[in-house]
């Protein structure tokens, strides 16, 4: 009777364990990629020229309606200056005690770039940080909701 070798089986099991461990260590990054997307508005100003058929008051009201639908907590509103800034939206990826854990935070910023014609500048400030979450660096992706508000503002306010 011929003896069976367990070497190929052990090697296959070890390879599977190594791949699983590698995937698990990358899980927070994969989770972040699923709930974020690249955007031109990530840490860059985008301009939205307002349709001239909208009065400045109506344009401001539409802007506020759209923004507060996505960001109910606004940190600063200066109506005369035409400035809005939301509080940060922060999401944790991975367990804070893990080496590969990190956070992403974004916030919406808008200001008037021009009054004639009326043009709003909008930006999503996006940053990431690892424990202890004190050193934030620019991050080139935004949460899916951030991209949605940009599209909505362009559709509701922009020249068609």
N, C-alpha and C positions, 0 to 999 in steps of 0.2 A: 504494500500500500504506500502510495506516494504522499508525503507530507505537504500540506498547503502552506504557502508563505504568507505571512501577515504583513510583510513589508509594504506591498502596494496599498493595502487597506489602511495601514497606519499613516502612510504618506498622504493618501487622499484625505483622511480625517484631519491631519495637521494643516493641509492646504485650506480645507474648508473653514477650519477654526481661524486661521490667519485672515482669510478674506472677510469672514464675519466680523472679526475684531476691527479690521480696517474700515468696514462699512459703518460699524457702530461709532467709531471715533469721528466719522465724517457726518453723522446724522444731524447734528445741529446746523451744519452748513447746508445740507440738503433741505431741511425744513425751511430755512431762510430763503432759499432759492424758490421754493414753492409759493411763498406768500409775498414775494417782492418781484419787481421787474425793473429793467433798465428804463431810464426816462431822460429826455432832454432837460427836464426841469430839476433833476437831481443836482443840487448845489449850483445851478445856473439860472440866471434870469431869463424867463420867456416873456415875450410881449404879446398882449392881446389888444388889438385895436378894436375899440367898441363901435358897433354899428351906429352910424350917425343918426339913425331914426330913433335911437334911445336917448332920452335926456340923461344928464349926469345923475340925477336923483334916482331914476328908474334903474340905471346901470348899477349904481351902488347897492340898491335894494336887491337886485338879482344876484349880485356878487355875494352879499351877506347871506342871502337865502341858500345859495349853493354851498358856501363855505361852512356855515353852521350845520348844514345837513351832514357833513363829514367830520367836522371838528367842533363839537358843541362847547368846548372849553377854549375861549379865546383869552390870551394873556394880555393883549393890547389892542385897543381899537381907538384910532384917532381919526374921527370923521373929517374934520377940516383939512387934515394933511392927506387923507385918503390912504391910511396905513392900517393894516391888520396883521396880527401875528398870533398863531395858535400856541397852545401849550404843546409840549412834546408828547407824541405817542410812542411808548416804549414797549418793546417785546423782547422777552428772554428766550434764548435758544440754547438748549442743553441745561443741565443742572448747574447752578452757580458754583458748586464745589468741584466740577470737572474742569480739566485743563483746557478743553476745547470749547467751553461755554463762552457765549458772548451775547451782547445786546445790540439791538438796532433801535435808533430813535429818529423820528422825523417830525418836522413841523412845517406848517404852511405860512408863507410870508407874502404879502401883497402890498404894493404901493402904486401911486399914480406916477407914471413916467412923463405923461404929457396931458395937458388939459384941452388943447386944441391941436389936432383931434384928440379925443379922450383915449388914452392908452394906459392900460394897467400892466405893471411888471409883476410876475408871479414866480415864486421859487419854492421848491421843497428842499428844506435843509435836511440832509440825511447824514447820519453819523453812526459809527459802530465803536464798540469798546469791549474789552475783555475784563475779567475781574482784576482789580476791585472797582471797575467802572468809573474811573476818574479821568482817564485820558481818552478823549473822544477824537476820532479821526474821520475825515470825510469818507462817505460810503457811496458808491456809484449806482446804487439801486434804491428804489422807494417801495413802500408797501403798495399793494394793488389798489387800495382805496385812494392813495395819493394820486396815482395816475388817473383814476376815475374823476376826481375833482377837476383836474386840469382839462380833461376832455369836455366835461360838463360846462366849465367856464368858457371854453373856446366856442362851444355850440350855442350857449345862451347869450353871450355878449358879442362874440366876434362877427366881423363882416362876413356875410355868406357869399 
